[in-house]
Amino acid sequence: MKKERPNSFVIAEAGKCIGCKACELACFAVHNRDNGVAAAVGTVTTPVIPRLYVIRTDSFTMPVQCRHCENAPCAGVCPVQAIQQEEGAITIDEDRCIGCKACAMACPFGAISLYKAYSSGQEHKQPHLRERLDGHLERKTRVIAYKCDLCHDIVSDGNTASGEIAAAGRVTDISKGDMTVGPVPACVSVCPEQALTLVSPSLGASRSRKAAGLRL
């Protein structure tokens, strides 16, 4: 029987976050290469739509994003099965998403938002549904759900790391001692304060058991 492992997720330390929003911009950039977004000024022609959001209160700032729940309520309510589990992450098949908003209402963390879909730098129009604009009918833009996917199918320079707990600038792998476990999400890679950490619960549980054993 194949051994299942809990999904990975990114946690943030509010005490370190300075609210610079570098994580939001990195997230937007790596997910919009199909829209022509590159690491240069003047390449952004679409609205900046990240998949995590920096919240700000009177006392702290901190990014909030999908926790990749093991029993993801968003997947349970999706009527078209557009939300799936892939390689330790909960992902949305944007081509299948119908923008019904059920996932956004079901998410207990408010980590899912709905925005217009873009393709090749342009709004992605629907083939059939139309709306009245300036007195005439035009094809309506598709609206889809966006959320963190842990950059699971995205590998870029500088985002490869490894470890039981891997964060930008401090990568450790106690069991293997190398740097080859897998990619780190772009938000983790760019955080200048190392406030974001990618956690792999399967290895974390192993460390917890070792720690509990040492206390006996």
trRosetta pair geometry for C-beta under 8 A, 3 or more apart (Angstrom, degrees):
i j d omega theta_ij theta_ji phi_ij phi_ji
5 88 6.4 -18 87 -97 103 109
5 200 7.8 -1 156 -179 133 91
5 201 7.2 160 169 75 87 86
5 202 3.7 -31 -152 -66 117 139
6 70 5.9 -55 -136 -86 88 115
6 88 7.7 60 113 -139 37 91
6 201 3.8 -34 77 75 128 135
6 202 5.9 175 34 -55 79 74
6 205 7.7 109 14 -26 126 128
7 68 3.8 -136 133 140 139 119
7 69 7.6 33 42 68 141 12
7 70 6.3 -169 9 -84 103 63
7 85 7.2 -111 -81 -143 119 107
7 88 5.0 145 -131 -174 56 61
7 89 6.0 120 -153 -90 109 31
7 90 6.5 -5 -128 -25 161 84
7 201 7.3 42 67 17 38 122
8 68 6.6 25 76 68 45 160
8 88 5.0 49 0 151 91 120
8 89 6.7 -31 52 -74 90 81
8 150 6.1 97 86 -128 110 154
8 198 6.1 14 174 -178 123 92
8 199 6.3 169 -157 84 74 51
8 200 5.0 -30 -102 -99 103 62
8 201 7.0 -165 -98 0 45 79
9 66 7.5 -126 -132 112 98 67
9 67 5.1 18 -141 -160 148 52
9 68 4.7 -157 -83 34 96 109
9 150 7.6 -100 -107 -83 36 119
9 198 7.8 175 94 -149 25 57
9 199 5.8 -15 64 56 70 98
9 201 7.7 33 16 -35 94 105
10 52 7.8 -52 78 -90 138 152
10 65 6.1 14 65 67 115 130
10 148 7.2 -112 26 -179 121 155
10 150 7.2 169 -28 -108 104 82
10 185 6.0 -64 -65 37 137 144
10 187 6.6 62 -171 79 167 124
10 188 6.2 -138 -126 -61 122 109
10 196 5.6 0 -177 -171 113 103
10 197 6.8 156 -154 77 64 39
10 198 5.5 -35 -96 -95 78 60
10 199 7.3 157 -103 11 25 80
11 196 7.4 161 82 -151 39 55
11 197 5.4 -18 59 61 85 94
11 199 5.9 31 -2 -14 108 126
12 17 6.1 28 174 -56 114 129
12 62 5.0 142 114 -167 132 93
12 63 5.0 165 -79 55 157 82
12 64 7.6 -97 22 -75 140 41
12 195 5.6 28 -158 143 80 95
12 196 5.4 -24 -100 -97 77 69
12 197 7.8 172 -85 19 31 74
13 16 4.4 49 92 16 110 109
13 17 6.8 172 86 -24 57 85
13 62 7.9 -136 102 -122 19 108
13 195 5.0 -131 54 -154 83 73
13 196 8.0 -142 14 -65 76 29
13 197 7.5 53 -23 -7 99 110
14 17 5.7 -50 -140 25 37 114
14 60 4.4 29 175 175 118 142
14 61 7.2 163 -151 74 80 33
14 62 4.1 -48 -100 -72 86 127
14 195 7.9 83 -78 -164 13 121
15 60 7.6 -50 -74 -127 40 124
16 193 4.6 168 165 140 96 118
16 194 6.6 -70 171 80 152 63
16 195 3.7 -173 96 -96 111 91
17 54 7.3 177 180 -139 132 106
17 60 7.2 77 65 178 110 89
17 61 5.0 -129 120 94 114 83
17 62 5.0 155 29 -97 160 55
17 63 6.8 -173 -121 -6 142 77
17 193 6.6 171 -99 72 27 141
17 195 4.4 124 -69 -174 68 165
18 61 7.0 18 150 62 12 129
18 192 7.7 -41 32 70 127 106
18 193 5.7 136 -8 -33 104 147
18 195 7.8 -167 -2 -34 67 144
19 54 5.7 131 -137 166 66 138
19 56 6.0 55 -123 -95 135 109
19 61 3.4 -3 -72 122 105 173
20 192 6.7 15 35 26 160 118
21 24 4.5 -33 -169 29 85 118
21 25 6.2 82 135 -19 85 95
21 54 5.3 -111 -91 6 77 145
22 25 5.8 -59 -150 41 35 108
22 26 6.1 35 155 -20 69 108
22 190 4.9 -142 146 132 112 114
22 191 6.4 157 80 -101 118 42
22 192 6.4 92 15 -13 160 95
23 26 5.9 -55 -143 38 29 109
23 27 6.3 32 156 -21 63 107
23 50 7.6 89 120 -164 70 149
23 52 6.2 -46 135 80 115 128
23 54 7.0 126 57 -60 112 105
23 63 5.3 -47 83 -73 152 158
23 186 7.9 139 -150 110 59 77
23 187 3.7 47 -153 -148 96 97
23 190 6.4 173 -87 73 50 106
23 191 5.9 14 -67 -78 102 90
23 196 6.3 119 -101 -39 137 149
24 27 5.8 -57 -151 35 28 113
24 28 6.4 27 154 -17 64 107
24 48 7.3 68 145 155 105 117
24 50 3.9 -107 -157 -38 75 164
24 52 6.5 -130 -93 78 68 78
24 53 6.9 51 -99 -113 117 40
24 54 6.1 -88 -38 -11 121 101
24 63 7.4 -167 -54 -114 83 118
24 187 7.8 48 -50 -111 29 108
25 28 5.7 -53 -147 37 32 111
25 29 6.2 33 155 -23 66 108
25 48 7.1 -33 -108 -155 67 131
25 50 7.2 -58 -52 -77 23 124
25 190 7.9 -104 74 118 90 161
26 29 5.7 -54 -145 34 31 112
26 30 6.4 18 164 -11 66 107
26 186 4.1 -164 148 144 108 109
26 187 5.6 163 77 -85 120 47
26 189 7.0 -169 -178 66 154 94
26 190 4.3 -179 -61 10 152 149
27 30 6.6 -64 -147 39 24 99
27 31 6.3 3 163 -2 62 118
27 50 4.2 78 81 -149 123 94
27 51 5.2 -138 171 34 131 82
27 52 5.8 170 -55 24 166 92
27 148 7.6 -65 -139 -106 134 82
27 185 7.8 8 -97 168 88 107
27 186 5.8 168 -81 76 47 116
27 187 5.4 9 -58 -61 101 101
28 31 6.4 -79 -149 47 23 99
28 32 5.9 -6 168 0 65 127
28 37 7.1 -101 138 169 84 167
28 48 5.0 -15 -130 -158 166 79
28 49 6.2 132 -117 63 102 41
28 50 4.7 -71 -51 -79 90 72
29 32 6.4 -81 -141 45 20 97
29 33 7.8 51 162 -61 58 74
29 37 5.4 -144 -136 137 58 122
29 38 7.8 69 -161 -149 101 10
29 39 6.8 60 -170 -80 142 70
29 186 7.3 -155 65 170 95 158
30 33 7.0 -13 -162 -32 34 103
30 151 6.1 -2 121 -119 146 117
30 154 5.2 98 164 166 116 152
30 156 5.9 -120 -119 -16 114 143
30 186 4.5 -175 -7 -46 147 155
31 51 6.6 92 -27 -18 163 121
31 151 7.9 -117 -66 -103 89 78
31 154 7.3 -84 -81 -63 61 156
32 35 4.3 -41 -175 40 91 116
32 36 7.8 -38 146 49 89 44
32 37 4.0 44 103 19 107 135
32 46 6.6 -148 -155 56 139 132
32 49 7.9 119 -65 52 129 88
32 118 7.5 18 -134 79 105 128
33 36 7.7 88 -174 -47 36 9
33 37 6.2 -94 -87 61 36 78
33 38 7.3 68 -125 -81 77 66
34 119 7.1 -40 135 -142 117 56
34 120 7.0 -67 156 -68 80 47
35 45 7.3 -147 160 58 99 89
35 46 5.1 -34 171 -3 146 140
35 118 5.2 34 -103 121 133 122
35 119 7.4 -125 -89 -141 84 12
35 120 6.7 160 -116 -145 52 4
35 121 4.8 125 -167 -74 74 55
36 43 5.9 -148 139 -177 84 89
36 45 6.6 15 74 20 127 113
36 120 7.3 57 -28 -164 104 47
36 121 4.9 -1 16 -63 124 119
37 43 5.5 122 -137 124 39 106
37 44 5.6 38 -115 -95 96 71
37 46 7.4 -78 -55 36 113 105
38 43 4.5 -105 38 -167 79 173
39 43 8.0 12 26 33 14 148
40 43 5.2 85 70 -21 84 122
44 48 6.9 1 -166 -72 140 88
45 121 4.8 30 74 -159 127 111
46 49 7.5 -53 133 4 108 103
46 118 4.7 23 -128 -123 146 171
46 121 6.0 -144 -44 -143 103 54
47 115 7.3 -131 84 -177 132 135
47 116 7.6 89 30 51 128 108
49 115 5.1 -154 -126 77 141 166
49 146 6.0 -145 156 -81 116 176
50 53 6.7 149 83 -76 113 59
51 65 6.7 63 126 -136 74 112
51 66 7.6 -31 158 -5 101 109
51 146 5.4 -127 -104 160 84 97
51 147 5.6 91 -163 172 102 17
51 148 4.6 146 133 -74 112 51
51 149 7.0 -36 159 0 166 74
52 63 4.9 41 148 179 121 114
52 64 6.6 178 -165 81 83 37
52 65 3.5 -40 -109 -76 106 115
52 66 7.9 -107 -88 6 86 69
52 111 7.7 -19 -113 -149 65 92
52 148 5.5 39 -61 -69 94 116
52 187 6.1 17 34 -88 145 160
53 63 6.7 156 83 -147 27 70
53 64 5.7 -21 65 55 80 87
53 65 7.5 148 17 -73 59 70
53 113 7.9 80 -39 -27 132 139
54 61 5.8 18 176 177 104 105
54 62 7.0 171 -149 90 67 19
54 63 4.9 -44 -89 -86 66 71
54 64 7.9 146 -106 9 20 70
55 61 6.9 178 87 -150 47 59
55 62 6.0 -17 55 64 88 71
55 63 7.5 137 9 -115 71 21
55 64 5.6 28 -12 -8 116 117
56 60 7.9 -154 -144 104 47 41
56 61 4.7 -11 -105 -105 75 92
57 60 5.8 17 51 50 101 65
57 61 7.6 -174 24 -78 62 47
62 195 7.8 -141 -126 160 72 131
63 187 6.9 -164 137 -175 170 139
63 195 7.9 123 15 110 103 118
63 196 6.9 -9 49 -84 133 114
64 109 6.5 -168 177 167 111 104
64 110 7.0 22 131 80 141 95
64 111 6.4 -130 142 -95 90 85
65 111 5.6 83 -175 -143 31 116
65 147 7.5 133 -167 -172 77 75
65 148 4.1 62 177 -33 117 144
65 187 7.6 169 -33 31 158 170
66 90 6.6 -132 165 67 136 110
66 107 7.8 -77 -113 -142 80 131
66 109 7.1 146 -118 73 36 137
66 111 4.3 151 -76 141 56 144
66 112 7.3 58 -84 -61 103 77
66 147 4.7 80 -53 167 129 112
66 148 4.0 -153 27 50 104 101
66 149 7.9 38 46 -63 148 35
67 109 5.9 132 -10 -28 109 157
67 111 7.0 -176 -7 -24 71 160
68 72 7.4 -53 -167 -81 37 117
68 88 7.6 36 169 156 148 61
68 89 5.6 -79 -121 -139 134 53
68 90 4.8 174 -133 9 69 98
68 148 7.7 -85 -49 97 93 107
68 150 6.9 12 -63 -39 142 123
69 72 4.3 139 71 -91 100 61
69 73 6.8 7 77 1 159 72
69 74 7.9 131 37 13 122 92
69 90 6.9 11 43 -29 64 153
71 76 7.6 22 164 -44 76 127
72 75 4.3 70 91 6 112 107
72 76 6.9 177 99 -13 62 85
72 83 6.8 -133 119 146 138 130
72 85 7.5 170 5 -70 133 99
72 90 4.9 124 -80 -117 157 150
73 76 5.3 -55 -150 34 42 117
73 77 6.5 23 160 -10 72 107
73 106 4.2 -152 130 162 107 111
73 107 6.8 176 74 -86 106 36
73 108 7.0 85 27 -22 141 92
74 77 6.5 -69 -152 41 28 97
74 78 6.5 41 153 -42 65 103
74 83 5.4 -166 121 -135 96 172
74 90 7.2 107 63 159 119 139
74 102 7.9 133 -149 113 61 76
74 103 3.8 51 -154 -148 98 93
74 104 8.0 58 -119 -46 108 27
74 106 5.2 164 -87 83 51 118
74 107 5.4 17 -66 -70 111 87
74 112 6.2 127 -113 -38 142 153
74 147 7.8 -11 -169 -5 175 166
75 78 5.8 -44 -147 11 34 117
75 83 4.1 -136 -99 104 72 117
75 84 7.1 119 -123 -78 121 22
75 85 7.4 -16 -87 -40 161 85
75 90 6.6 -116 -46 -149 119 117
75 103 7.9 47 -53 -113 32 107
76 106 7.1 -166 63 -173 94 157
77 102 4.3 -148 135 153 115 116
77 103 6.3 176 75 -79 106 52
77 105 7.6 -94 117 71 164 95
77 106 4.6 175 12 -48 144 151
78 81 6.0 132 107 -82 112 20
78 82 5.4 -129 -178 39 138 78
78 83 4.6 162 -23 13 156 106
78 102 6.4 169 -91 82 41 121
78 103 5.8 18 -75 -64 92 107
79 98 7.5 -46 67 38 104 132
79 100 6.4 26 22 21 116 168
79 102 6.7 102 -17 12 91 157
80 96 5.4 -172 128 162 120 101
80 97 7.4 164 68 -111 130 26
80 98 5.7 111 -9 -10 147 114
81 84 7.3 52 169 -69 79 89
81 96 7.2 -52 84 151 62 150
82 92 5.7 29 136 -161 99 74
82 93 4.6 -129 -160 55 74 89
82 94 7.7 94 -177 -75 123 17
82 96 3.9 -174 -104 95 97 108
82 97 4.6 136 169 -74 166 62
82 98 7.6 -173 -30 -3 143 72
82 145 7.8 129 103 40 134 119
83 90 6.4 12 -179 179 99 96
83 91 7.2 174 -150 88 57 37
83 92 5.4 -26 -97 -100 73 69
83 93 7.6 -139 -67 12 27 78
83 103 6.3 138 -50 -103 144 137
84 90 7.4 171 88 -152 32 56
84 91 5.8 -23 65 63 80 84
84 92 8.0 148 20 -97 72 23
84 93 6.5 47 1 -29 115 103
85 88 7.9 39 -179 -75 92 8
85 89 7.2 161 -154 81 59 34
85 90 5.7 -34 -97 -97 68 62
85 91 7.6 130 -116 16 19 78
86 89 5.8 -28 70 64 74 85
86 91 5.1 -22 25 14 118 128
86 152 6.2 126 100 129 106 157
87 152 5.7 145 76 -168 117 124
88 150 7.6 -60 107 68 88 165
88 152 7.6 173 70 -118 78 123
88 200 7.8 -9 -172 -131 151 87
89 149 5.7 84 152 -175 136 60
89 150 4.4 -131 -108 28 136 127
89 152 4.5 -140 32 -64 152 138
90 147 8.0 -22 103 104 99 131
90 149 7.8 -120 87 -121 47 63
91 149 4.6 52 -113 -133 91 111
91 152 6.4 -93 -70 33 129 140
92 97 6.0 30 171 -66 112 125
92 103 7.6 123 -100 137 124 177
92 144 7.6 146 139 166 133 105
92 145 5.5 -132 -146 88 162 103
92 146 7.6 -140 52 -113 148 23
92 147 6.2 101 -13 36 127 98
92 149 7.3 -114 22 -78 74 113
93 96 4.2 35 101 21 114 112
93 97 6.7 174 89 -33 59 80
94 97 5.4 -37 -143 12 40 120
94 117 6.7 143 174 -121 117 123
94 144 5.1 58 -152 170 87 157
94 145 7.9 -150 -110 59 73 63
97 144 4.3 92 93 -143 138 95
97 145 5.3 -147 -147 23 143 88
99 114 5.8 101 -145 -151 85 129
99 142 6.9 -176 -33 -179 135 69
99 143 4.0 92 -130 89 147 86
99 144 5.6 -88 -72 -87 90 35
99 145 6.9 174 -106 -35 51 74
100 103 8.0 95 71 1 86 80
101 104 5.1 -54 -161 39 66 116
101 105 6.1 62 143 -21 85 102
101 114 6.1 -62 -93 -30 79 149
101 145 7.9 160 -98 -80 36 107
102 105 5.9 -61 -152 39 32 108
102 106 6.2 24 155 -17 68 113
103 106 5.7 -61 -142 41 31 108
103 107 6.3 41 159 -36 67 101
103 112 5.1 -84 124 138 101 170
103 145 5.4 34 64 -131 133 164
103 147 7.9 -108 139 -24 130 140
104 107 6.1 -44 -146 17 29 114
104 112 4.5 -134 -95 97 66 104
104 113 6.6 81 -115 -101 123 26
104 114 6.0 -76 -45 -26 146 100
104 145 6.5 -154 -48 -122 95 112
107 110 6.2 156 106 -66 111 16
107 111 5.4 -130 174 40 142 77
107 112 4.8 154 -22 11 153 107
107 147 7.8 -173 -96 -104 154 144
111 147 5.5 72 132 -140 89 111
111 148 6.7 -54 174 13 119 102
112 145 5.3 -3 -176 -168 111 111
112 146 7.1 155 -156 73 61 44
112 147 4.5 -40 -102 -68 74 123
113 145 7.3 148 80 -151 29 62
113 146 5.5 -23 69 59 80 95
113 147 7.4 141 20 -74 63 71
114 143 5.4 49 168 163 107 106
114 144 6.8 -168 -144 99 77 20
114 145 5.4 -43 -91 -93 78 58
114 146 7.2 153 -103 11 26 80
115 143 6.8 -152 117 -148 15 80
115 144 7.3 -28 64 60 57 63
115 146 5.9 -7 25 -4 105 129
116 123 5.6 -39 165 -132 131 100
116 124 7.6 164 168 35 81 79
116 141 4.8 -1 -142 137 113 134
116 142 7.0 109 -158 80 62 53
116 143 5.8 -52 -94 -98 46 69
117 123 7.4 94 79 -162 55 59
117 124 4.1 -42 103 39 102 127
117 141 7.0 -179 44 169 71 89
117 142 4.2 -20 31 89 124 107
117 143 6.8 -166 -15 -104 86 16
117 144 4.7 58 -68 4 111 116
118 121 6.6 -5 173 -140 115 11
118 122 6.5 157 -156 77 79 24
118 123 6.1 -55 -104 -99 69 36
118 124 6.1 -171 -114 -21 12 91
119 122 6.3 -33 70 64 64 76
119 124 4.4 79 -3 -84 109 103
123 141 4.3 -56 173 -118 123 124
123 142 8.0 166 172 33 79 70
124 141 6.5 94 66 -158 52 77
124 142 4.7 -34 97 31 103 116
125 139 4.2 57 -176 116 121 126
125 140 7.1 133 -152 79 72 29
125 141 5.9 -61 -99 -99 53 52
125 142 7.1 141 -162 -16 7 82
126 129 4.5 0 104 45 149 92
126 130 8.0 -144 77 -63 108 45
126 139 5.7 -166 60 179 67 94
126 140 5.1 -1 25 71 122 80
126 141 7.1 135 -14 -163 86 6
126 142 5.4 129 -66 -67 84 77
127 139 7.5 -14 -116 -144 13 129
129 139 7.3 91 83 -157 54 64
129 140 4.6 -45 112 35 98 124
130 137 4.4 41 152 179 133 107
130 138 6.2 165 -156 82 90 23
130 139 5.6 -60 -102 -97 77 38
130 140 5.9 176 -127 -22 19 87
131 137 7.0 156 79 -145 20 67
131 138 6.4 -29 63 62 70 75
131 140 4.5 84 -12 -84 106 102
132 135 7.2 -7 -180 -135 98 7
132 136 6.9 177 -148 96 70 13
132 137 5.6 -44 -94 -88 62 62
132 138 7.9 117 -125 16 18 73
133 136 6.8 -33 68 67 63 62
133 137 7.7 96 22 -131 72 19
133 138 5.0 -28 30 17 120 121
148 185 7.5 5 -163 -137 108 153
149 152 5.3 -92 147 8 91 100
149 153 7.7 -25 130 15 130 86
150 185 5.2 -103 -159 -72 50 116
150 198 7.6 97 -147 -130 103 114
151 154 4.2 -81 -168 57 87 111
151 155 8.0 126 150 -69 107 39
151 159 6.9 -56 120 155 158 151
151 183 6.3 -100 108 121 112 127
151 184 8.0 36 60 118 132 31
151 185 4.4 149 11 -124 114 67
151 186 5.5 128 -71 -12 149 85
154 159 7.9 5 117 83 90 154
154 183 7.3 -158 89 130 59 162
154 186 7.3 -34 109 -37 133 110
155 159 6.8 -161 -150 73 50 108
155 160 6.8 33 -154 -69 100 100
155 183 5.1 -135 -107 -78 81 144
156 159 5.3 54 61 13 79 121
156 186 6.9 28 40 -93 129 105
158 189 5.6 113 130 -178 91 134
159 183 5.3 35 121 -165 96 97
159 184 5.2 -138 -178 64 73 75
159 185 7.1 -79 -166 130 124 9
159 186 5.6 -50 -102 -91 144 57
159 188 7.7 104 -146 69 90 90
159 189 4.3 -80 -106 -57 78 153
160 179 7.2 84 131 152 96 98
160 182 7.6 -127 -144 147 74 24
160 183 5.3 -58 -99 -106 62 65
160 184 6.9 151 -125 9 10 83
161 166 4.5 150 118 -175 120 132
161 168 7.9 -138 -47 -95 158 41
161 171 4.4 -134 -164 -109 109 135
161 179 6.6 -65 -147 -160 42 89
161 181 7.6 -16 115 52 49 97
161 182 8.0 -14 70 81 51 48
161 183 7.4 67 26 -156 64 30
161 184 4.3 14 31 -28 113 125
161 188 7.9 -107 30 116 141 125
161 189 7.6 -180 -17 -93 122 89
161 198 7.8 140 75 40 121 133
162 166 6.1 -179 102 -88 16 139
162 171 6.1 80 51 -179 59 116
162 173 4.7 -16 122 -57 109 132
162 176 7.2 -72 152 70 141 128
162 178 6.5 17 57 99 165 63
162 179 4.9 -178 10 -151 118 36
162 180 5.8 14 -70 38 143 27
162 181 3.4 121 -138 15 94 100
162 182 6.7 107 -105 26 71 52
163 166 3.7 136 51 -71 113 89
163 171 5.1 -158 -34 -167 137 68
163 172 4.9 87 -133 69 125 45
163 173 4.5 -118 -99 -69 57 71
163 174 8.0 76 -150 -8 75 66
163 181 6.4 -149 -3 23 34 145
163 200 7.9 164 99 12 53 121
164 172 6.7 -34 32 97 91 88
164 173 6.5 139 -17 -125 74 49
164 174 5.7 -4 -16 13 133 101
164 175 7.2 109 -59 -1 107 98
164 200 6.5 -118 -156 54 38 106
164 203 4.3 -136 -126 130 79 127
164 204 6.3 132 177 -73 92 59
164 206 7.9 -113 -127 63 119 106
164 207 5.9 82 -173 -40 147 136
165 172 7.2 13 61 56 73 98
165 197 5.8 2 -179 180 99 121
165 198 7.4 163 -161 81 51 56
165 199 5.8 -8 -118 -109 84 69
165 200 7.5 -147 -82 24 45 78
165 204 6.9 72 -63 -88 93 102
166 171 5.2 21 -138 -124 90 80
166 172 7.5 -164 -93 38 64 53
166 173 8.0 5 -76 -65 104 83
166 181 7.5 -162 -46 63 144 131
166 184 5.5 -127 121 -92 123 119
166 188 7.4 69 113 155 85 148
166 197 7.3 151 79 -162 36 71
166 198 5.0 -16 68 61 89 106
166 200 7.8 41 6 -13 98 105
167 170 5.3 8 69 59 96 91
167 171 7.4 -159 49 -74 45 59
167 184 7.8 140 -120 -149 20 144
167 188 6.0 -123 -139 -168 54 107
167 191 7.8 -53 -176 59 94 128
167 194 5.3 83 143 -161 123 93
167 196 6.5 164 -139 95 97 54
167 197 4.2 -46 -79 -107 114 76
167 198 6.8 174 -80 18 55 70
168 184 7.2 167 -70 131 67 151
168 188 5.4 177 -38 155 92 66
168 189 5.3 133 -96 -138 108 23
168 190 7.0 -118 -98 22 155 14
168 191 5.2 168 25 52 144 86
168 194 5.3 -144 70 -104 87 74
168 196 7.0 50 0 66 107 90
169 194 5.3 -86 49 -82 121 122
170 194 6.3 56 8 -146 110 144
171 179 6.5 56 129 -120 142 94
173 176 4.6 -31 140 55 126 90
173 177 6.0 -135 87 -48 94 17
173 178 6.2 -42 65 49 144 46
173 179 7.3 -171 0 -83 131 39
173 181 6.2 170 -103 -31 136 125
174 177 7.7 6 -170 -62 15 68
174 207 7.3 99 39 -95 150 112
175 203 7.1 -123 -2 -140 133 116
175 206 7.9 16 -61 109 135 148
176 180 7.5 -102 135 49 144 91
176 181 7.1 151 42 -64 149 98
178 181 7.9 144 85 -33 85 75
181 200 7.9 -90 158 -39 143 160
184 188 4.6 -100 163 83 109 129
184 189 5.4 135 96 -60 111 89
184 198 5.3 -150 -138 -6 85 146
185 188 5.0 93 65 5 80 103
185 189 7.2 -151 98 -8 42 90
185 196 7.9 -86 76 146 111 135
185 198 6.2 150 12 -82 94 120
186 189 5.5 -58 -148 35 37 114
186 190 6.3 15 164 -9 71 111
187 190 6.6 -69 -146 41 25 96
187 191 6.6 41 159 -46 63 100
187 196 5.6 -106 128 167 95 175
188 191 6.3 -43 -150 4 29 114
188 196 4.6 -131 -104 111 65 114
188 197 6.8 94 -129 -109 116 15
188 198 5.2 -38 -75 -33 165 99
191 194 5.9 135 105 -82 111 21
191 195 5.3 -130 179 38 139 78
191 196 4.7 160 -31 19 155 103
194 197 7.8 46 173 -68 76 84
199 204 6.0 14 -175 -48 97 145
200 203 4.8 39 98 26 111 106
200 204 6.3 163 85 -18 56 93
201 204 5.0 -61 -137 43 35 117
201 205 6.0 42 162 -28 71 99
202 205 6.1 -50 -155 27 26 109
202 206 7.1 26 146 -17 58 103
203 206 5.4 -49 -155 31 41 116
203 207 6.6 41 149 -18 68 101
204 207 5.7 -53 -152 35 36 110
204 208 6.4 38 149 -21 66 103
205 208 5.5 -52 -150 34 35 114
205 209 6.5 36 152 -20 66 101
206 209 5.8 -53 -152 33 32 110
206 210 6.6 32 150 -18 64 104
207 210 5.5 -53 -150 36 35 113
207 211 6.3 35 152 -19 67 105
208 211 5.7 -54 -148 37 32 111
208 212 6.3 32 153 -19 66 105
209 212 5.6 -52 -146 36 33 111
209 213 6.3 36 153 -22 65 104
210 213 5.7 -54 -151 34 31 113
210 214 6.6 30 153 -20 64 104
211 214 5.8 -54 -151 33 33 110
211 215 6.7 32 152 -21 63 105
212 215 5.8 -57 -155 32 34 112
212 216 7.4 48 148 -37 62 93
213 216 5.9 -39 -162 5 40 115
